[in-house]
Amino acid sequence: MPKNPFRYFKTSREIIQLAVMMYVRFPLSLRNVEDLLHERGIDVCHESVRLWFDRFGPLFAGRSRIKRASFMRQHTQWQWHLDEVFVKINGTQHYLRQAVDHEGEVLESYVTKPRDKQAALMFLKKAMKRYGTPKTIATDRLRSYGSAVKEIGNFDCREVRRHLNNRVKNSHLPFRRREREMSRFRRMSNL
C-alpha cells in the first residue's frame, strides 16, 4: 500500500493542491498566492507554498500528465508536427526529435544518436503508444520519417510542404534559449 504523501501536514490536501496549482498555472509569485489564499480565508505563509511546491509539484505534474495523456488518447488529434533539432551533448552530436500537436503542445521528445529510419520508427511508436494515432502527420522532407510512417501504415496521412512544420520549429526556441544559458549541455539528463 503506497504511503500518503500528505500524512505529516496539518493543512488539508485540497488547500495544498489549490496553492500549488495556482502557483504553477498562473504567473503569480509566492506572495501573490499567499494573498489570494488569505482572501479566501486561508491563512498560509508564502514559505509554506514554496515548500509545498518543491515537495508536491512533481507529484501533481505527473498526475496531470497522466490525465492529459488519457484524455488525448480518447480524442484523436487531427494533426501532429514532427521535427528534429541538432544538439551537442558533451561534444557529441545528437538529435532531439519532437512531436507537437495542432495546438502547439509538445507531446513527445526523444533523443537519438542516429538519424535513420529505426530511430524515427521508435520515436513514432513511442508517441503513438502514449497519445494514439493522429489523422495527419506534418513532417519536413527527411526521408526517415517517410519510411517510418510507411512502415507503420499511415503513409496516406503524411503531409510534406514547405512552412507546414513551423509550429514545431517554434517549440525549439525555448530549448535553444536554455541551451544558450547553460552554454551547451553536458549530459542527456539536462535536456
C-alpha positions as CSV (number, residue, x, y, z in Angstrom):
1,M,0.0,0.0,0.0
2,P,1.5,3.4,-1.0
3,K,2.2,5.8,1.8
4,N,0.1,9.0,1.9
5,P,2.4,11.9,0.9
6,F,0.3,14.4,2.9
7,R,0.5,12.4,6.2
8,Y,2.7,14.9,8.1
9,F,0.9,18.1,7.0
10,K,-1.8,19.7,9.1
11,T,-3.2,21.6,6.1
12,S,-5.7,19.6,4.0
13,R,-4.8,18.1,0.7
14,E,-7.2,20.3,-1.2
15,I,-5.6,23.5,0.1
16,I,-2.1,22.3,-0.7
17,Q,-3.2,21.3,-4.2
18,L,-5.0,24.6,-4.7
19,A,-1.9,26.6,-3.7
20,V,0.5,24.6,-5.8
21,M,-1.8,24.7,-8.9
22,M,-2.3,28.5,-8.5
23,Y,1.4,29.0,-8.4
24,V,2.1,26.7,-11.4
25,R,-0.9,27.6,-13.6
26,F,-0.9,31.4,-13.3
27,P,2.1,33.8,-13.4
28,L,1.9,34.5,-9.7
29,S,4.6,35.0,-7.1
30,L,4.6,33.1,-3.8
31,R,3.3,36.2,-2.0
32,N,0.5,36.6,-4.6
33,V,-0.6,33.1,-3.9
34,E,-0.5,33.8,-0.2
35,D,-2.6,36.9,-0.7
36,L,-5.2,35.1,-2.8
37,L,-5.5,32.3,-0.3
38,H,-5.8,34.9,2.5
39,E,-8.8,36.5,0.6
40,R,-10.4,33.1,0.6
41,G,-9.9,32.8,4.4
42,I,-6.9,30.5,4.3
43,D,-4.0,31.8,6.4
44,V,-0.8,30.4,4.9
45,C,2.8,31.7,4.7
46,H,4.5,32.1,1.3
47,E,7.3,29.9,2.5
48,S,4.7,27.1,3.1
49,V,3.6,27.5,-0.5
50,R,7.3,27.2,-1.7
51,L,7.7,24.1,0.4
52,W,4.6,22.6,-0.9
53,F,5.6,23.4,-4.5
54,D,9.0,21.8,-4.0
55,R,7.5,18.7,-2.4
56,F,4.3,18.1,-4.3
57,G,4.9,19.9,-7.7
58,P,6.3,16.8,-9.4
59,L,3.5,14.6,-7.9
60,F,0.8,16.9,-9.3
61,A,2.6,17.3,-12.6
62,G,2.8,13.5,-13.0
63,R,-0.9,13.1,-12.3
64,S,-1.9,15.9,-14.7
65,R,0.4,14.4,-17.3
66,I,-1.4,11.0,-17.0
67,K,-4.8,12.7,-17.1
68,R,-3.8,14.6,-20.2
69,A,-2.5,11.6,-21.9
70,S,-5.6,9.5,-21.3
71,F,-7.8,12.5,-22.5
72,M,-5.7,12.8,-25.6
73,R,-6.0,9.0,-26.3
74,Q,-9.8,9.3,-26.2
75,H,-10.0,12.3,-28.5
76,T,-8.0,12.0,-31.7
77,Q,-5.6,14.8,-32.5
78,W,-6.2,15.8,-36.1
79,Q,-2.6,16.9,-36.8
80,W,0.9,16.2,-35.4
81,H,4.0,18.1,-36.5
82,L,7.3,16.1,-36.3
83,D,10.8,17.6,-36.4
84,E,14.3,17.1,-35.2
85,V,16.9,19.5,-34.0
86,F,20.7,19.0,-33.8
87,V,22.1,19.2,-30.3
88,K,25.6,18.7,-28.9
89,I,25.8,16.8,-25.7
90,N,29.3,16.8,-24.2
91,G,30.8,17.4,-27.7
92,T,28.9,14.6,-29.4
93,Q,26.1,15.4,-31.9
94,H,22.6,14.0,-31.1
95,Y,19.2,14.6,-32.5
96,L,16.3,15.8,-30.4
97,R,13.1,14.6,-32.1
98,Q,9.8,16.4,-31.1
99,A,6.2,15.8,-31.8
100,V,3.9,18.8,-31.4
101,D,0.1,18.7,-31.7
102,H,-2.1,21.2,-33.6
103,E,-2.3,23.5,-30.6
104,G,1.4,23.8,-30.2
105,E,1.8,21.5,-27.1
106,V,4.9,19.3,-27.1
107,L,3.6,15.7,-27.0
108,E,6.8,13.8,-27.0
109,S,10.6,14.4,-27.0
110,Y,13.2,11.8,-27.8
111,V,17.0,12.0,-28.1
112,T,18.7,9.7,-30.5
113,K,22.3,9.5,-31.9
114,P,21.4,8.2,-35.4
115,R,19.1,10.0,-37.8
116,D,17.8,7.0,-39.6
117,K,14.6,5.1,-40.1
118,Q,14.9,2.9,-37.0
119,A,15.2,6.0,-34.7
120,A,12.2,7.7,-36.4
121,L,10.2,4.5,-36.1
122,M,11.0,4.1,-32.4
123,F,10.0,7.8,-31.8
124,L,6.7,7.4,-33.7
125,K,5.8,4.1,-31.9
126,K,6.5,5.7,-28.6
127,A,4.4,8.8,-29.3
128,M,1.5,6.7,-30.8
129,K,1.5,4.3,-27.9
130,R,1.0,7.2,-25.5
131,Y,-1.3,9.5,-27.4
132,G,-3.0,7.4,-30.1
133,T,-2.9,7.7,-33.9
134,P,-3.3,11.2,-35.4
135,K,-5.3,11.9,-38.6
136,T,-2.4,13.7,-40.3
137,I,1.3,13.9,-39.7
138,A,3.2,17.0,-40.9
139,T,6.9,16.5,-41.4
140,D,9.8,18.0,-43.2
141,R,11.4,16.3,-46.2
142,L,13.5,14.0,-44.1
143,R,13.3,10.5,-45.7
144,S,13.5,8.6,-42.4
145,Y,10.1,10.0,-41.4
146,G,8.5,8.9,-44.7
147,S,9.8,5.4,-44.5
148,A,8.8,5.1,-40.8
149,V,5.3,6.4,-41.5
150,K,5.1,3.9,-44.4
151,E,6.1,1.0,-42.2
152,I,3.5,1.9,-39.6
153,G,0.9,2.0,-42.3
154,N,-0.2,5.7,-42.2
155,F,1.5,6.8,-45.4
156,D,-1.7,8.4,-46.7
157,C,-1.9,10.7,-43.7
158,R,1.6,12.2,-44.1
159,E,1.8,15.8,-45.3
160,V,5.0,17.4,-46.6
161,R,5.0,21.0,-47.6
162,R,7.2,24.0,-47.1
163,H,6.5,26.1,-44.0
164,L,3.9,23.5,-42.9
165,N,6.1,22.4,-40.0
166,N,6.6,25.9,-38.5
167,R,4.6,25.1,-35.4
168,V,7.2,22.5,-34.3
169,K,10.1,24.9,-35.2
170,N,8.7,27.4,-32.7
171,S,8.7,24.7,-30.0
172,H,12.5,24.5,-30.4
173,L,13.0,28.1,-29.3
174,P,12.7,27.6,-25.5
175,F,15.1,24.6,-25.9
176,R,17.7,26.7,-27.7
177,R,17.3,29.5,-25.2
178,R,18.0,27.1,-22.3
179,E,21.0,25.6,-24.2
180,R,22.5,29.1,-24.7
181,E,22.0,29.9,-21.0
182,M,23.7,26.7,-19.9
183,S,26.4,27.2,-22.6
184,R,25.8,23.7,-24.1
185,F,24.5,20.6,-22.5
186,R,26.9,18.3,-20.6
187,R,24.6,15.3,-20.1
188,M,21.3,13.9,-21.6
189,S,19.6,14.3,-18.3
190,N,19.9,18.1,-18.7
191,L,17.6,18.1,-21.7
